[in-house]
């Protein structure tokens, strides 16, 4: 969101006159020489121009006096402050001179306590708009409304084209309206509420356009020992309170952040419901564009899928792609009014108490990458509010630049409270909060802080991200946040010494987790390590609790204890002695030359801990968080702003996020010097140009139009991406030194395929998605929504048209059953795959199930090996998927750990290749090429029906680790990002298992860590072969199992999605590919499969179709089913 300060120190804001529709106007400093206003001196890198209204009637005049001297901020003054800032091209500005801070702190006595306050606003860094005005405004007035017991502080965060004007207008009007309402002797709450609505109406009637511009407002009114906080939008007020219980040291108070407002955004369910009643749609930009499934799980799974994390939910008109506001309340925004966006504030009233130490009122730019507790931890380090303001704003600014190539405008007002006495006790659950406390119950619906996972928000260590929006871990915690009394102390060690870095490198030397990383990556990993100290008896992690942290023992002894039975639930029991956690199964003891590690698997996925780790002696551990680690591995991808701009171009909009990333990666930088001609009118356009800096002039004699100036993120030449020969209708000349990103048509097609074909596929996909959505609207709870375009003969219309014949397989989520269509003659058998909604939620698989549904929408072509989803039914308890095949078991159940001949391997490997080719052409990586997930039908042929781990990657990469451990490719383990070539590795493992009865990584003890270590250090020379294995079979498996994916068989055609190099290998010589795909030959497993079918059909099952109980949980994720 934007705010209200201008770029250069060359303009000021003058006071509104009494004319109804006159608003703030800007004037250069030079124009004010004859004005009675006096200019203030520049302080630091920010010029504060204060509108000061003298409260002494004898000295008042029609013109407000501007003063530069800090002494103009008298305790009993009312001032509206706006800021102009000179922004240099460096990202991080110099620190503020400390000798200014005391001068910029203001004091006043209210009631029985002293109030000290200061303020600081910093214009954002916008590389594409270096002179963009700061759209933040703030207002500070003591002796408010002529009452020495009142003070008023507010921050306004403007947005939209006229956001700076809107925020200035509100900063002027809102206090005036509050004072007018006080003069009418109405209560404080009605006066505040009415004033916001009056300001909103006045803005609508003003001369400037607020149709799609407006401002948020957060204000604190002091009335003696009581405060009244009014909130409209997503700026925020917080209070720091002393809490002895939260202190790490006995007798020492810790300051804890408490909210005084809750963001009014679509993250809040109550706000979503309210605006939806007015017809609003709540979607992210990706959802609007059809690039993301429709759901309402925003912010609930941050960090789960680190490679893609999208835009916040926004408000849209039911019949148009506007206004796209990311908040549900605002002053202004006339277009959004009909959608339920209101200026009605939420008001909280609180009595101040001695444990209340300071209040922060700030725009949302402060809280984008800082939690409220982070803010308090920064401010509490300073005795002076001016120093605290500067430090907070600068830290927020720098945090933005860790995650982005730009920053928001950032404004903060710090109010220190000295000597507050106990307030009169009030009845109620929140004590000192006597109005609006129910709003704080919605704190869990706050807009998520970027850079922090939903579960870990305690300790302040945020690391950098790649250019595409990520969700990172802020803290490196043990696995039991709420165990009483035995939390280890944290030794801050963000800046590691050279000795510590060398020590870590030696300690992990040879570890498969780190030995593939270069020095730069190792340095980044070391920078996010946390050093933890434990006392004897402290619990590091608990058996059965999912882990997210890897540990390296620096000193001391740590016991791994294991309970083999379920008598004691160690995840729930508190205060147990170490012996109660089971027998000691391993001892981790550090020596001068040996430093053991544990928790390695936590860096891959949140697998429940196998053992409880207890400190036997005093000791020190170094901790590394999974999401921080994997985010480091992901760095170096395209800049997000480039990708976002490409996705806004209508011609490229059908590209997925993954495809757009690939285009960005293929674009090459070109530089044009001043006056250099890029294109002449009438010449052939070589390709597409995206301006990243500088200015370009476009002229056209052919079209007889005025010259056009193009700036950062403007573009030209896009038609050359779809036409064989595009003739330029304009001349392009660089006005100044200009940098562009450039791509030719052939390079784009090499990256993502022909754009014309992509556009056609996108059109078909959208049409199919629309048709399915229309059918869903009309469907009853028992009806099947038809996914197949062609109506199948005897296609059951309802789940009630089916009868269960027998169960085939059942796992944590899925139940696959053979069903018969009632009344069919001869009997028609189909496969029904059912998933319990509650089981999906319990396993955290909502995203996977939704993704699988979307893949089926995209796979509109027919392929016998990937059976068409005939229809889907979503009822009160389950989701049922109906397939036109008759599954009788998994490939694993038929292999049974036995070795098979080469003809067997060739037949089923060929079917897997054909299934993969079908999916890869569509840009989908399977990640289920293993015997557990491959199904066998009654004819003995393979079928892929479980696509819940599949994902669209196009020709790009994904970073999520999922799949069967023995079938993971090395690049999945090392976190380098994997593409469809990971399926070719899995094919090689499968062929070896079919040949020998075991994978190259099979272990009797099923130790996942040892398996992953074996894969990471694997070389094809390590393979052992059965006697008489052909050279061709050895060669194809060895070439599929190349650790370097660029050397892997099939990689050369990854961009095309074809498997031709594999199909042309000598091992498959003579294979009839189409016949094998269609199952025209007798399959090797046909006799066993037919026998299994007969047994299932004869079982006479009387199972109910529904497998779960009625689901009563969150339904947002079910949108689209």
WOGIGI-V256707 format. One record per helix or strand of 2 or more residues. SS is the DSSP state (hx for helix, st for strand). FROM is the first residue (numbers start at 1). LEN is the number of residues. Records with the same first field share a line. If there is no record, write none. Layout:
# WOGIGI-V256707
SS: FROM-LEN  FROM-LEN
This chain:
# WOGIGI-V256707
st: 4-3  11-3  26-3  46-8  78-8  106-5  113-10  135-8  150-10  214-10  226-7  236-8  254-6  281-3  314-3  323-3  331-2  346-6  356-7  410-9  433-3  489-3  530-5  539-3  549-7  557-6  583-7  597-2  612-4  619-7  668-5  677-3  688-6  696-5  705-6  715-2  731-4  738-6  785-2  802-9  814-8  829-8  869-6  878-6  887-4  924-2  935-3  942-2  951-2
hx: 29-4  57-3  70-3  98-3  144-3  163-21  188-18  269-8  285-4  334-6  372-8  385-19  437-9  498-10  519-9  578-4  600-4  626-9  640-9  650-3  657-10  718-4  745-8  755-24  799-3  837-6  846-13  891-5  902-20  965-3  970-5  981-16  1008-9  1020-3  1031-10  1045-3  1051-3  1060-4  1066-3  1073-6  1086-13  1116-3
